Amino acid sequence: MHLKEIQMENFKSFKGEVVIPFEVGFTGITGPNGSGKSNCGDALQFVLGAKSSKSLRAENVGQLIFNGGNRGKAAKNCKVTLVFDNPKDTSGNRRLKVDTDEVLLTRTVRLGRKGNSNSSYYLNERPSTATEFRRLLTGAGARGDGYNIVLQGDVTHLATMTDRARRKVLEDVAGVTSYDDEIRKANRQRDKVEQYLEQITLLEDEINKRIKTLSKEREQAMKYRELQETLETARRTLMHSRHRSRLEEIELVTDERGNYIVRLSGIGEEIEADNKQELSIEDELAGIQRQLNEVLGDDGKKLGDQQRRLEVEVETRKDRISGLKEDIDDAGDEQEVLAAEQIEAQQALTAHEESLDSARHTLKKAEEDLQGAAEVEEEARSALDSGDKVVHELNRAFGKATESVEKTQDVANKAILKVGAETQNVEFLHQQLADLETSLDESRLNRDDLLLQGEELDANAPEQDRTKLAQELARIQRQERGLLDDVQRSEEQLRDAEMSLVRARGELENRSGSNTGMARAVKAVLGLRDSGEVRGVLGSMSELCAPKDSRDEEALAYAMGGGMNSIVVRDDETAAQCISWLRKNKAGRATFLPLNRLQSRRSGGRAVMVSREPGVVGFASDLLEYDNSIELAVMNVVLSQQMLPVAT
């Protein structure tokens, strides 16, 4: 990627517009002191994106604007433009991901009314952002804080720095450090994803339990609705049968009443005929009496007998008339009873009609309740489909359920706090060690400068100057010894803190990893392997690995933590089969390592450097004895626990 020219306007010591072309073959900028050599490099860093304004030798970006010199007028804005050549290669791609032959990267700084400075970015004269600049330059391999630009003093600093610092620079140039950062970032993201997956699994289990409960409740509700419908049908049938029976009774009573009325009419006619017959008999008796009075003869006896027979017949007829009257009275009484029964039947009919109206009202209300239940069921179905309300309720239920786990999590939280404290302590010690190394390098440079100055002193120089230099040299040597002691103490503290961090992480894994449930799940899976129900299970890490030296057993146990309970399987299908069995039988959770999905992993650059320090035994993977076929599983367990080298 060729930089064709730099266009500057009021930048630092450059007044007005200045264009510096860089032809092909241009290698460097030279000139006397104060001519602006370093300002050209500052201009490059200014556009490419420096870490801070101090790296540009300024307190803030406002000091990058031309200040007018001794007599000139200060400017209110500055601008720097880098013009890059961006041709297409043989494959048709461009180094900078911009479809133009020339790319102009411009950054401006303008002072506001209150003295505040505002930066602006332009890509090919269109507004842009620092993020777009950084993304574009990173894709092309040119960073503002990288080693693309060699400034004044960089070569000397690189030549005089320590081996460790130079190695760090080389790793940074080679991109190893960025890969380590990406690995750490990927591991953190993977841990978060695993945590989210575990939470989702728990939530899914709770939702499935709730769905089963709701299914049972739905079945009960459907059964209740069927029984309610059957009850209402039976009730309506009963009401209808009662209504029909009452109507039939009323019709029967009405028919009987009509029959009695007809019979009463017949009896009245018979009584009237008997009365007429009685009157005729009385007339006959009167005639016979007259005849007796006229005759008074032999026939008197016969007439007396005839009279007595007639009297008997009259008495008989009177008895018959009395019986008929009694029948009339009985018929009247029966008519009154039938009338009373008719009134009762009418009242029963009215009550039945009222009961029928009530039953109809109850039926209407039941239909409304049924419709409301159907709506509630539809809402419940919608809630089940969408999952919003049910998930909300399940979240609340899950929150209540997690209260019982808080006591166990307290121990894990304490261990997490301990890990955080140890991590902060390690980071602080790393920073302190870096500061001490920087101070040591500066002291060594000062010592070397003084030695060179001492060698260049003339033999005739005053004795006083040599004495001062000797005293200064002795002071710097004492300071160097003190810094070396501080570095050694810091390294010892760093190793102790790292070992404490490893122990705390192991304790966290042992306490917060649900050892009971994990051990139960591991035991169940190994039982499946032994019974032959599931094939492809090789065993747990505690079975397949063993320390080469028993003295390293405690350190390895702390370092690997819960990873010793991980189960090694041949492929992911076996892992899926085991997970399904554990979930179905509620036998706990376990971590599976399928050999067909594991990828090769390596230790970070810093860990490799630490492994070479005195007193370090080696990496945990080197201290374990295992079969070569499970090497990927061992490396993944060791590196997933962020294993540090085991030190004596």
C-alpha positions, 0 to 999 in steps of 0.5 A: 500500500503506497502513500502518495502524499501528505496534505497538511494545513496549519498542523503543528509547525506547518503554517498554511497548506503544505503538500509533501509528495512521496514518490516510489522509492521514498524511504525516509525524512531527514533534516536539521533539528526543528525542521518538522521531521517528527511532525510528519510522522505525527501527521500520519499517526494523527490520521491513522488514529493514535491512542492519545494526543500525548503520543503526538507530543501534545496535551490535547488535540487543540495543541496540534493547531498552528499557534502562530509562532513568535509573531504570527497569528494562531490558526483556528483549525488544522487539517491533514489528508493522506492520499493512498494509491489503491490499485487492483491486484491480479485477482481484482481486489484492492488493498483498501476496501474502497472502489477507487484508485486513490483513497483520501483519508482526512481528519480536521480539528476545529476550535469552538467558541469556548475553546473546545476542539471538535474532530471530524473525519472524511473519506474521499471528501465525504463525512466519515467516523473514526470507527470506519477509519479503524475498520478500513485500515485494520483490514489493510493491515495498517494501524495507527498504533502499530509498527507500520511507522518508524519514528525517531528513536524507535530503532534505538529503543528496539535495539536496547529493550529487553528480550521479553519486551522485544518478544512482546513486540515481535508477537504484536507485529506477528499478530499473536497477541491479537489472536490471544485476545481473540481466544480469550474473548471467544472463551468468554463468549463461549462461557456466556453461551453455555450459561445461557444454554443452561438457563434456557434448558432450565426454563425449557424444563419448567415450561414443559412441566407447566405445559403438562400441568396445563394439559391435565387442567385442560383435560379436566376442564374438557371433561367438566364441560362434557359432564356439564353438558350431559347434566344440562341435557338430563335436566332438560329431559327431566323437565320435559318429561315432567311437563308432559306427565303434568299435561297428560294428568290435566287432560285425564282430569278434564276427561273425567270431569266431562264424564262426570258432568255427562253422568250427572246430567243422566242422573238428573234426567232419571230423577225427573222421570222418577218424579213424574212416575211418582206423581203418576203413581200418586194419581193412581193411588188417588183414583184407587182410593176413590174407587175403594170408597165407591165400591167398598165391596168384596174386592176391598181385600184385593184392593188393600193388598194392591194398595200395600203393594203399591205402597211398597213400590212407592217406598222402593221408589223413594229409596231409589230416589234417595240413593240417586240423591246420594249419588248426586251428592257424591258426584257433586263432592267428586266434582269439587275434588276434581275442581280442586285437583284441576286447580292444583294441576293448574298451579303445578303447570304454572310452577312447571312453566316457571321451572322451565323458564328458570331452566332456560335461563340456566341453560342460557347462562351455561351457554354464556359460561361455556362461551366464556370458557371457550374464549379463556381456552382460546386465550390460553392457547394463544398464550401457550403459542406465543409463550409471552404470558406463560413465560412470564408466569414461569419466570416468576415461578422460576424466580420463586424456585430459585430462592431455594438455591440461594444458599448454595449460590452464596458459597459460589458467589463468595468463591467468585468474589475470591476469584475476582479479587485474585484476578485483580491482584494478578492484573495489578502485579502484571502492571506493576511488573511491567512498570518495574521492567520499564523503569529497569530499562530506563535505568540501564539506558541511563547507565549505558549513557553514563558509561559512554560519557565516562569513556569519552571524557578526556584524560585531562578533564577535571577530577571533580567531573569524574567523581560526580560521574562515578557517584552518579554511576554508583547511584544508578547501579544501586537503583538498578539493584533495587529495581531488580529486587523489586522485579524479583519480588513482584514475580514471586508475588505474581506466581503466588497470586496465579497459584491462588487464582488457580486454587480459587477457580478450582474451589469455585468449580468444586463448590458451584458445579453442583457436585452431587448432581454431576456425580450422579449423572456421571455415575448414571452414564458410566452405568449405561456404558457398563450395561452396554445400553449406550455404546461409544462412552470412553469414560470420565476424565478422572478414569482416563487420566492420572498424574505421572507424579503423586506430588502433583495430584493436589495442584492438578485437582485444583487446576482442572476443577470440575473438568475431572467429571467431564465424560469423553465420548466418540461422537456427538451422537453418543453425547446427544443420546446420553443427554436425552437419557439424563433429561428423560430420567431426571438424572442430573447434568454432565459435560460431554467431550465428543472427539469428532467435534473437538479442535486442537488448541494451544497455550497462549504466548504469556503462558509459554513465556511463564513456563520457561521461568525458573521453578516452573514444573510444566503445563498440566497436560504434560504432568498427566498420563493418558492415552494419545487418542484422548489428547484433544479432550485433555487439552480442551479440559486443561485450556478451558479451565484457563490452566496456568503452568504448575510451579513448585 
